[in-house]
Amino acid sequence: MAALASTIAADDWSIEQLFGAIATYEPALLDLVWHFLFVPCAEDTDGKQPYIRVLPGPGTTTVKPKAFRGSTAVRWVIVDPKVTHLGDRVFYRCARLTEVTLPPGLTHLGDRAFHGCTGLTAVTLPAGLTHLGACAFYGCAGLTAATLPPTLTHLGEWAFYGCTELMEARVPEGFAVPDDAFPDCTRTVRY
């Protein structure tokens, strides 16, 4: 167990790398960890399984950068209510991700958090969100609608770059939308 812990702590790992390390050092834990991350939701009645419940690190409310980067296993995500900060590139290029539930207490969504999540179709950002990082939804070509909360104070450059299907972005009244927030959105985006 100590070898596994020191190996994981030494680097910035994706979910596939984490499972590889567990299989190498502690194969008996693999089924337990897999079940913990991919357990069907009790309220799930529409067959959307498996989902991933994203938890913060021990003693923190942050999900570290690149935690699920490039994962092909990530399809439906429920972010734990304790999470207030999603790190940069947390779901970077998770192309099979179609649905995400963000907690009401989330205040910070890092740069490129959902970059390249081409399967994502809609997102409602929580009411307490203040920071939406640069390129947060860059290349989310399937995204058709986005709702920005009234608490938003920072909208990063190219936040919705390449969201070619985006037709509606609900923006808080009085919020100054930066010129570079919605570039390359080929459809007419209504604010």
C-alpha positions in Angstrom: 0.0 0.0 0.0 2.9 2.4 0.8 4.3 1.8 -2.7 1.0 2.6 -4.3 0.5 5.8 -2.2 4.0 7.1 -2.9 3.6 6.4 -6.7 0.3 8.2 -6.9 1.4 11.1 -4.8 4.5 11.7 -6.9 2.7 12.7 -10.1 -0.4 14.3 -11.6 -2.5 11.2 -12.7 -5.4 10.6 -14.9 -8.1 8.1 -13.9 -6.6 5.5 -16.3 -3.2 5.9 -14.8 -4.6 5.6 -11.3 -6.3 2.3 -12.2 -3.1 1.1 -13.8 -1.1 1.8 -10.6 -3.8 0.1 -8.4 -3.7 -2.9 -10.7 0.1 -3.0 -10.4 0.6 -2.5 -6.7 -2.7 -3.5 -5.0 -4.8 -5.5 -7.5 -7.1 -6.6 -4.7 -8.3 -3.0 -4.3 -9.2 -2.6 -8.0 -12.8 -4.0 -7.8 -13.5 -1.9 -4.6 -12.2 1.3 -6.2 -14.0 0.6 -9.5 -17.3 0.0 -7.6 -16.8 3.1 -5.5 -16.4 5.3 -8.6 -18.9 3.7 -10.9 -21.7 2.7 -8.6 -25.2 3.3 -10.0 -27.1 6.2 -8.4 -30.1 5.1 -6.3 -32.2 7.8 -7.9 -31.1 6.7 -11.4 -34.2 5.5 -13.2 -33.3 6.3 -16.8 -30.5 3.8 -17.2 -27.6 6.2 -17.2 -25.0 4.0 -15.7 -22.3 4.0 -14.7 -21.8 7.5 -13.4 -18.8 8.9 -11.7 -19.3 10.7 -8.4 -16.4 13.2 -8.2 -15.2 13.8 -4.7 -12.7 16.4 -3.4 -9.3 15.3 -2.1 -8.8 14.6 1.6 -9.2 17.7 3.7 -10.0 19.9 0.8 -12.9 21.1 -1.3 -10.9 21.0 -4.6 -10.8 18.4 -7.4 -7.2 18.6 -8.6 -6.3 19.6 -12.2 -6.4 16.9 -14.9 -8.1 14.4 -12.5 -10.1 12.8 -15.3 -8.1 14.1 -18.3 -8.8 12.2 -21.5 -10.8 9.5 -19.8 -13.0 7.4 -22.1 -14.9 6.0 -19.1 -16.4 9.3 -18.1 -20.0 9.6 -19.4 -22.1 11.0 -16.6 -20.7 13.0 -13.7 -22.2 14.1 -10.4 -19.8 16.5 -8.6 -20.0 16.1 -4.8 -21.7 19.0 -2.9 -18.5 19.6 -0.9 -16.6 20.6 -4.1 -16.1 24.4 -4.5 -13.2 24.3 -6.9 -12.7 22.2 -10.1 -9.1 22.4 -11.2 -7.8 23.2 -14.7 -8.4 20.5 -17.3 -10.3 18.4 -14.8 -12.4 16.8 -17.6 -10.1 17.8 -20.5 -11.0 15.8 -23.7 -13.5 13.5 -22.0 -15.2 13.2 -25.4 -17.8 10.7 -24.2 -19.0 12.9 -21.3 -22.6 13.9 -22.1 -24.0 15.1 -18.8 -22.6 16.8 -15.7 -24.3 17.9 -12.4 -22.3 20.6 -10.7 -22.9 21.4 -7.0 -24.6 24.6 -5.8 -21.5 25.5 -3.8 -19.1 25.5 -6.8 -17.4 28.9 -7.1 -14.4 28.2 -9.4 -14.3 26.3 -12.7 -10.7 26.1 -13.9 -9.2 26.8 -17.3 -10.1 24.2 -20.0 -12.1 22.3 -17.4 -14.4 20.7 -20.1 -12.1 21.4 -23.2 -12.9 19.0 -25.9 -15.9 17.3 -24.3 -17.7 17.0 -27.6 -20.6 14.9 -26.2 -21.7 17.6 -23.7 -24.9 19.1 -24.9 -26.1 21.5 -22.2 -24.7 23.0 -19.0 -26.2 25.0 -16.2 -23.6 26.6 -14.1 -24.4 26.8 -10.3 -25.8 30.0 -8.8 -22.7 30.7 -6.7 -20.1 30.4 -9.5 -17.8 33.4 -9.7 -15.0 32.3 -11.9 -15.3 30.6 -15.3 -11.8 29.9 -16.6 -10.3 30.5 -20.0 -11.3 28.0 -22.7 -13.5 26.2 -20.1 -15.8 24.8 -22.8 -13.4 25.1 -25.7 -14.3 22.7 -28.5 -17.5 21.4 -26.9 -19.1 21.2 -30.4 -22.3 19.5 -29.1 -23.1 22.2 -26.6 -26.4 23.9 -27.5 -27.2 25.9 -24.4 -25.4 27.4 -21.5 -26.7 29.4 -18.5 -24.3 31.7 -16.7 -25.2 32.6 -13.1 -25.7 36.1 -11.8 -22.8 35.8 -9.4 -20.3 35.4 -12.2 -17.5 38.0 -12.0 -14.9 36.4 -14.4 -15.6 34.9 -17.8 -12.3 33.7 -19.3 -11.2 34.3 -22.8 -12.4 31.8 -25.4 -14.6 30.2 -22.7 -17.0 28.9 -25.4 -14.6 28.8 -28.4 -15.6 26.3 -31.1 -19.0 25.5 -29.6 -20.4 25.4 -33.1 -23.9 24.2 -32.0 -24.4 26.8 -29.3 -27.5 28.7 -30.0 -28.4 30.2 -26.6 -26.3 31.6 -23.8 -28.2 33.0 -20.8 -26.1 35.8 -19.4 -26.9 37.7 -16.2 -28.5 41.1 -16.7 -25.8 43.8 -16.8 -22.9 41.4 -17.2 -20.4 42.7 -19.8 -19.7 39.7 -22.1 -16.0 39.9 -23.2 -15.6 40.0 -27.0 -13.6 36.8 -27.0 -15.9 34.7 -24.8 -17.9 33.1 -27.7 -15.6 33.1 -30.8 -16.1 30.6 -33.6 -19.6 29.9 -32.5 -21.0 29.5 -36.0 -24.6 29.8 -35.1 -26.2 33.0 -33.9 -25.7 33.1 -30.1 -28.5 34.9 -28.3 -27.7 36.5 -25.0 
